[in-house]
Amino acid sequence: MKTCIYGAGSLGTILGAYLEKNGFHVDLVSRNKAHIVALKQHGAHIVGKAEFVAPVTAMLPDEMGYGYDVVFLMTKCLENDETVKFLVPHLADDGIICTCQNGLPEPGIASIIGEERTYGCTIGWGATLKEPGVSELTSGEGTLSFSLGRIKGGCDDNLRKLQSILSIMGDAEIDEDFMGARWSKLLINASFSGLSAVTGLTFGGVIDNKKARKIAQGIMKECLDTAHKAGVKLSPMQGHDIEKILGYNGPVKKWISYHIIPIAMKKHRSLKASMLQDIEKGKPTEIDAIDGALSREGRKYGVPTPLADKTVEIVKSITAGRLKPSPENLNLYS
């Protein structure tokens, strides 16, 4: 099975290293030349919650071969149309793309290669690219989970094939209501990743800041309300019913939700949002694909999303140089 990870940054490097370590060959592709050179010379060096070095096959996009049966798409969503069109000729006739990106990327990919060749994956762990060739796993090995599915739901042979690959690294489950899993991941990213970029804090820092935690709780509420209007039931994450433990309609449940957040997010306290990492490197962020996606869906279904809207506004001001990531930005929320 000819397999490729396109966009082998922090997450893709770790996935590729685990696969190679366990005897499954995969090509790692990235436009980051320094990273590719380091991977070629020294292998993938994994640090943090796991410590090992794995020899890998790494290449720039123009060094890619053809006839890939599976491409795991792990780039940012910023240029998805161009990226997918670039990948099409590199796929086998029945090759598939499994997007591991944030937001709700599947419909756009399906519009180019067809719904039957488009699959999605949400990743339940985090990573940081420390330096070329070195990626830090920031989630404990017990949290290495994947949720797989397709737009129309159900299961097929391709999903079972993807499951067999990802099970090499962690717990890979097929979700027959995959868009529910997408919305669950969007809920976490829109609240904690967005606020990590706004404040410059880790997820744990957001949780420990009372004002930030209240705003995160409000963004979760916006996401839950929008999903309900869209007819989507959020999938459990790591065995927990997000709606049950974090959703609320009255003051008592709201109080409980607020105090459960630190417990629910305990395993992810050390995560530093990829958007914040992008800001620190002077790169564009995925804010339009995360909080922006929630804002667009909210408008579509008539659900107000003022906190997500403000998060988009602040992050764009930061990337434009008008603000810097800081807890002081929390004062910009009404």
N, C-alpha and C positions, 0 to 999 in steps of 0.2 A: 504494500500500500504506500504510494508515494505521497508524503505528507509535508506540509510547509507551515511554519508560523510566520505570517507576514506582519511585521511591526514588532519585532522581538526586542522590546524595551525591558522594563523591570519585570513585568508579569510574564511576558513571553519567554524571556531568558530563563526564568525559573522553571516554567513548564517544560521547555525544551531540555533543560538540564536533567530534570526528573525522568523524562522519557528516555533520554540517551543513557542515563545511569542504569535504567532497568531494561536496556536492550531494544528499545524501539527507536528506529532512526527517523529523524525529522530535520528538515532544513530550516535554519533560523535566518530570517531576512530582515534587514533594517537599513534605513537611509543614513543612520548614524555611523559614519565611516570609522571614527576612532573606536567605537564600540565593536564593530565588526572585526577590525584589525586585532583588538585585544582578545576577542573570542577565538579567532583563528590561531593566534600565537600561544595563548595560555589556557584556553577552554573557558567554560562558564564557571565563575567562582561565586558560590552561593554562601551568604553569611546571614547572621541574625538568628532566627528560630531554627535554622538548619545550617550545617557547616559541611560543605563538600565542594569538590571541583569535578566537573564532567567535561570530557572532550566533546566538542560539538562541531557540526558543519555549518559555518556562518557565511553569509554572502550579502552583497549589495543587490538592490532590485535588478540592475542590468546584468547580473551574473546568474539570475534564476534560470532553471531549466523549464521543461514543459511536461505536460501530461500529469499534473498533480491530481490525485484522487480527492484529497482533502486539503483545504487551506483554512487555517484558523486565522481570522482577521483580527489583529490586536492593535491596529493603529488608532490614533485619535479619529473622531468622526468628522474632523474639519473638512476633509476633501474626499468624502466617501464615493461620490459619483466617479471622480477621476480614478480613484484607487481601484474600484471594482472593475471599471472598464479596462484598466491596465492588466488586471489579473485574469480576465476572461480568456485570452489566448494561451495562458499558461495552464489552464485547467484541462484535464482529460475531458472527453466528450460527455461523460456522465459525472464529471467532477463536481464537488459541492464546496460552498463557502459556509463556514460556521463563524458567525460574528460573535466575538467576545467583548464587544465594545459597550460603552455606557449608553444610557438613554434608551431610545426605541428605534434602533437602526434597521430592523428587518424589512419593513415595508419598502424603504428606499432601495435596498439591495435587491429585493425581489423584483422591483420594477425594471431592473437591468438584466438579471440572469434567470428570472422566473421563480415563482414561489416554491416549486418542487425541488429547486437546487439551493434554497436558502434555509439555513438553520441558525439557531441562536444558542448562546451559552452565557449564563451569568456566573461570575466567579465569586466565591465566598471567602476570599482571602486577599491580603494586600502585600505590596512590595514597593521598594524604592531602589532606583538605580543609583548606587553610591558613586561609581566611577566607571569608565569603560571596562567592560568585562566582569564587573562585580555588581551583583544584585542582592539586595537584602530582603529576606522573607520576614515580614513584620507581623504575621499571624502565626499562631501556634499550629503545629502539624495536625492536631486534632480538628482544626477548622478548615482543612484543605478540601473544600467541596465545590462541586460544579452542578448546575442545573441546566438541562438540555431540553430543547423542544423546537417546534416549528409554528409558523403563524396560525395555521388552521387546526393546530392541536393534534392529539393522537400520537401514534408511534409508527415507525417504519424501519426498514433495514438500515438506512443511513444513520438514523439516531442510535441504533444498537451498535453500529460501527464506531460512531463518535464516543459512545459510552465506554466501549472496550478500550479506546485509546486513553481517555482521561482517567479511567479507573486505575491506570498505572500510577498516577500521582496521588489521587485522593478519592473521595466519595463522589461518584458521578451518578446522578439520578435523572431519569427521563421524566419530564413533567408534561403530562398530556394536556395541561392547561398552561402552556408556557408563558403566555402573555401576562398571566398572573404573577409569574416569577420575575418577569421584566419590570412590572410595576413595583414589586417588593424591593428590587434593587434600586429602582429610581427613587423610591421613598428614602432609602438610606443615603444615597448619593446627593439628592437634592437638599437634604437637611444637613448632613455632616460634612460632605465634601464641599458643598457651597460655603458653609460657614467656616470651614478650615481655611479656604481661600480668602474669605473676608477678613478673618481675624489673625491669620498666621499661626494658628494653633493646631495641634494634633486633634484627633477625635476626642481623646481624653481631656485635652484642654478645653474643648467646646463643652463637654459634659460638666466639667468642674466650674465653668463660668455660668452663674445662675441665669444671667440675661441671655447668654448664647443658648443655653439649654431650653429656655422658654421659646426662643425663636425657632430652634430646631423642632421642638414639639409642635409649634404652629405650622411649620412647613409640612410635617408629617400629616397633620390634620387636613391641610389643603390637598395633599396627594391622595389620602384616603377618600375624601369627599369627591374628588375628580374621578378617581377610579370607579367609585360606586355609580356615578352618573354615566360613565362609559360602559357600565355593565361588566366590569372586571372585578373578580374577587382575588385579592392578593394571596399569593402562595406563602406557605410557612417558610421561614428561613432558619436553618439549623434546628428544625423540629419545633420552632415556636410560631404560634399564630400571631402575626404582627397586629392584625386588626383587633384581636381579643386583648392583647396586653398593652398596646399603645394607643388604640383608638379611644375616642371619648365623645360624648354628647352633652354631658352635664358636669358640674363642678367636682363632684366626688371622683368620677372616673378620670377627669382631667388631673386631679391631684395625684391619683394612683399612677397614671401614665407618667407624669413628671418624675416620680420617685422610682419608677421601674426602669427608666432609660439607662441609668448607670449600670444596672444589673444586666440588661439586655445587650448592652454594647461593651461589656467588660473585656471580652476577648479581643476587641479591636481598638483599645485605647491608644495604642502606640501608632496607629495609622496616621500617615500624613497624606492628605489628599493629593492626587496626581495634579489637580488644578493648581494647588499651591506650589508644587514642585515646578510646574511649567512657569508660573509667575516668577519664581526665584531664578529660573534660567532665561527669563526674557522671552518665553515662547507664548503663542496664543493658547488660550484655554478652551475647554469643552463646555463652557458655561451654557452656550446656546443649546447643546445637546442634552443637558441635565436639567438645571432649573428652568432653562428656556423651554425645554420640552414640556415640563409641567405647566408652565405659563400658557403655552400654545394649546395644550389639551384642555386646560381650564377655560380658556376663551371659547374653544370649540363646544364645550358642554355647558357653558354658562355658569361656571364655578369661579368665584373670585379667588385670586392667588396673590394677594398683595405682598406677602413675605417672600415668595419665590421671585416675584417681579423685582422687588427691591434688591434681592441677592444678585440677580443678573445685572442690575444697574451698577451696584457697587463693584462687582468683579470687573466689569467693563471699564469703570473709572480707574481701577487699579492697573489694569493692563495698558490703559492709555497714559499712565504716569501721573494722573491727577491725585491718586491716593496711594497709600502703601498698606499692605496687610497689617492689621492691628486690631486689638479688642476695642479700641476707641471707635471703630467703624460701626459697632453695635448701636451707637447713639443715633445713627442715621435711620434706624428702623423706628417707625412711629409706635 
